Amino acid sequence: MIELLTANTPNGKKISIMLEEIQFEYKVTKVNINKGEQFNPKFRAISPFSKIPVIIDHEDKVSVFESGAILMYLGEKSGKFYPEKNKGLIIQWLMGQMAYVGPMLGQHHQFHHYNPGKSNWGEERYLKIAKTIYKDLDERLEKSKFLAGDYSIADIATFPWIARHEWHDVGLKNFKNLSRWYEEISSREAVIKGFDLLKRDEQIPKI
């Protein structure tokens, strides 16, 4: 049994999608980040930066924090979506999501979606970066069906962030290769199930 401690965010959805893909038994323990539950000492004991998601592998009696590390752990444990032959390329695209795609789109959310009108500089800066991210991903996906060759944890990590495309006002439909990738991943049964993290019939946004 894998216990997933998380909120309903793109980083949380990465892990529920992965767990559905590898068909591991799991349960979700909701962490209410709006009420500051991530700062509770018990949670901080397994998440030093007070961030979600975290998993507890009750079989192996180990906890893992940071979504990228969790995906790598689950990939190695299951033997799926993280093959040894392509591990170096997968890690590069996974780290690109962790260090750039997620953080920059997250800042775009803060200025453009949650706090519009508070900082023109912030809105303009992160909209420009969001457009660049879409362009970079589109260019990569012109050369490769998925980010690191075959479908992998790099795609699983990136997809939930692009699934918030309605917040970005970049126009996903304007990026042919990224749209093709998005629609293909959106049709996967495990992705559909994992995206509905809290089992509230949450649908993947269409292009």
Secondary structure, 3 states (H helix, E strand, C coil): CEEEEECCCHHHHHHHHHHHHHCCCEEEEECCHHHCHHHCHHHHCCCCCCCCCEEEECCCCEEEECHHHHHHHHHHHHCCCCCHHHHHHHHHHHHHHHHHHHHHHHHHHHHHHHCCCCCHHHHHHHHHHHHHHHHHHHHHHHHCCECCECCCHHHHHHHHHHCCHHHHCCCHHHCHHHHHHHHHHHCCHHHHHHHCCCCCCCCCCCC
